Amino acid sequence: MLFSRFKLKSSTLIALVALYFTCVLNVAFYKKVWALHPFVGQPEDYFLLTVPFFVFFILNAVFQLIALPILHKVIIPLLLIISAAIGYQALFYDVHFSTDMLENVLQTTPAESVRMLTWQYLTWIVIFGVLPAILYIMTKIDYRTWWKEFAVRLGLIAFSGIVILAIAKGFYQDYASFVRNNKPVVSLLVPSNFISAGVNEIKRVREANRPYVQIGLDAKQDKPDEFQHLTVIVVGETTRAQNWGLNGYARQTTPKLAARGQEIINFNSVSSCGTSTAVSVPCMFSYLTKADYDGAKAQKMDNLLDVLQRAGVNIFWLENNSDCKGVCLRVPNETIQANQPTLKNYCTEGECLDTVMFSDIDKILEQAGKDGKDTVLILHTIGNHGPTYYERYTPEYRRFTPTCDTNQIQNCSNQELVNTYDNSILFIDHFLDTLIDKVSKRDDLESAVYYVSDHGESLGEDGIYLHGTPYAIAPIYQTRVPMIFWFSDKWKKNEGVDLDCLRHNAKTKSYSHDNLFSTVIGMMDMDLKTNVYQKELDILASCKKAHE
């Protein structure tokens, strides 16, 4: 066989693997460390010179433990391939592989996964992951007698420990200070990042077995009039506030909404709960605020939709993204089926333009209020989902050129990438404008449209692309999102909200996903004595007219 002539002592092979991880697969880690703490020759910089040695001896000690006979031929190759895949994302997109990122990966659809695959990415995995894995598998190991093997490994682990302790003794304060101030950087270190994320995910799954908690059992409607409510909540995807025309962006990427003038109440400063859909969507519908949010806990607790449905409100979730991340499990819901022949003009390789939802929306709007109940319709859109931003709009919205018509966005110029992203916002503007037109036709209802994106996006700033960066170090591009309100004439007349007050607050105050739960409770004529309503988080509460 090709590699059959390779024969190494186990200790030598393990050391070579540790060296490969240290010098090749962790380049992104060193790049970030040096960026956060440049070496300028000062005494406090000297610890940087020990970082590769620290990494090598930790990996060497760990691999000596896990490289068990037979099993190591499975474990080490898997670590090599996965590390190569994650290392590429870290090096070229600055993606940190944390527990939240693993959760996001596990919930990613095949259509989303395909769009992340490029020949460059696959070639990287083959060269830096698959080939080393094959070489490792084909290398014969010259094992010592069992007691010598045990003694040698124990000795190498002890030696590694001594070196690690020596480095710690000399530079403990420097390491402690650096890690304390830059905790998320460890999520770039392979293979510890995805192993740690996997362990944490197992803990999450185990925690998911906790008892289910119902909240808002005292929630009920307290309607002051006979009119039925229709509230449409549009959950955006990957739309960042910095490129939102209504926020004062240099380009008018929201011309149709802007043309509506004071009909649209735009909020200038809104923060997301997370930097990925898997975190933000469940969080924004949860009673828990970002400060208290825990994904496993939220999964076993009623959310906003459960509370409203129990109070007698008709709920419907229409899905045009990957899925509802567990939010719609207990309410009526429907997912757009991209493979339907009738939808071929809207859908490409498993993903559809958001306008595909309009036929379903028309049916829901037609029935709204007919049974004497209020309605909340949630539209989970695909918005600006990357990296294939060019697939998020139709040709007539390709107004900013040249564009980046590839999923290899790091190979496009920044201007091409921004042009493509801005074109997709133009299409979102079109979608929301058309939606408002449709909702406004039901002039017998007190209607409202509430749009907010789940998180933002990085477009190459500081070498960072896409989203999912740990929140603590995420750039503002990933955490600032657009948000707007629109109200029908009947809603404005009957709800007693001072809209000038609301417009002032929208321009001058900061809001977040934390506000959605109580704001919608207030909008739906719920009895505000319920214990799940938090007045301080209700955006409308401070602008309620005195007689209300």
Secondary structure by P-SEA (a helix, b strand, c coil): cccccccccaaaaaaaaaaaaacccaaaaaaaaaaacccccccccccccaaaaaaaaaaaaaaaaaccccccccaaaaaaaaaaaaaaaaacccccccaaaaaaaaaccaaaaaaaccaaaaaaaaaccaaaaaaaaacccccccaaaaaaaaaaaaaaaaaaaaaaaaacaaaaaaaaaacccccccccaaaaaaaaaaaaaaaaacccbbbbccccccccccccbbbbbbbbbbccccccccccccccccccaaaaaaccccccccbbbbccccccccccccccccccccccaaaaaacccaaaaaaaabbbbbbbbcccccccccccccccccccccccccccccccccccccaaaaaaaaaaacccccbbbbbbbbcccccccccccccccccccccccccccccccccaaaaaaaaaaaaaaaaaaaaaaaaaaacccccbbbbbbbbcbbbbcccccccccccccccccccccbbbbbccccaaaaaccccaaaaaaaaaacccccccaaaaaaaaaacccccccccccccccccccccccc
